[in-house]
């Protein structure tokens, strides 16, 4: 995601993207966690945002 935004000359904060994902009308955190299980058992949303939407 970060590389995609960088291609457009934007810097994206992973926590902001996580907030948008969770605030979306069809957001379902339980489904997200089933489909993309957090590596290493991340339990905080901030660190999970870095893993899912951060650079590299």
N, C-alpha and C positions, 0 to 999 in steps of 0.2 A: 504494500500500500504506500509506503514511504517513497519508494522508487517511482511509482506511478505519479504521485503528487509532485515529486522533484522534477519530473519530466515537464511538468507544466509551470515550473518555477515557484512552486508553493512549498511551504514547510507545514507539515501537519503534526499536531500534538496527538499522540496516541490516546491520551485520556479524553480528549474532545471527541475523537472518533468513537470511542467506547460509549461515551455519553449519548451521542447521536444514535448509536446502534441500540442502546437500551431504551431510549425514549421513543423509538419508532413504534408506530401503532401495532405492528405485527411482531414486536420483539418478544423473544422467549428465551431467557437466559438458560433455562434447563436444557432446551434443545441445543443452544450454542455449545454448552458444555458437553453434551453427548456427541455432537458432531466433531467438535474440535477440542478434545480433552486437553486440559492444561498440562504441559510437560513439567515434570517435577512436582506436581501437586500444588500449583499456585493457588492461593486462597484469597488474595487481595485483588480487588478490581484494578487498582493502579498497575500492579505488576503483570496482571493478566492482559491489560491493554498494551503494555510494552511488548509482550510476547506475540499477541495477535496482530497488532497494528503498527508496531515499531519498526525501525530500520533493521534489516538483516535478521 
